[in-house]
Amino acid sequence: MRRALRSILERRDTGRERTMEQTRADAWTLMTEYTASESLRRHMMAVEAAMRAYARQFDEDEECWGIVGLLHDFDYEQHPNPEAKSDPAEHPLYGSAVLREKGYPEDVIYAIQTHADYLGLPRESQMDKTLFAVDELTGLITAAALVRPDRSLENLEAKSVRKKMKDKGFARGVNRDDVINGAQDLGVDLDQHITFVIQAMRGIAPELGLAGSVTEVAS
């Protein structure tokens, strides 16, 4: 049964409260409508898992934070913004317009916009900072797990991820500075941050294709 999301969000500028009616199912439908790539879908699911875990850690709205993670790149496949500039026809501003049209709260839209460093928007809320902190890191963790013999998150440790970070030829698409700066802005130790996100991703490892041989044997 679809669970309605009723997240009461306080606007930073006025302090007024608004109700978010969209559900996780709504977000999933939107994400899959725009995204065919399995790897990109899995990336957004990984970010969702990390956002949910940090929401619980910070005693924030888990459903709202999860939806931010699930939708943060939903427009990327069709509007990839190859020049990484502020363009309303490209990611994430194109997606922001879609979300606004569908009635998503400005807090959610703003958080998604702030993960794109090239927009130059300040990350003000804990939600903004957390999204930026986990985005690139989930990609690095995924890459580190996939080169392990078992292709699994099960025994992956922070020290292994840190070692891979030092190899500039590994997962070249991952911005190391974003990983480091994201943890700093969030106010968490990098090793603890990596461990926390690994644990969050383990909770949905089969969906991420990172359960390794256990999944393969079961199938």
Beta strands, then each sheet from edge to edge (+ up, - down):
strand 1: 7-10
strand 2: 17-20
sheet 1: 1+ 2-
end
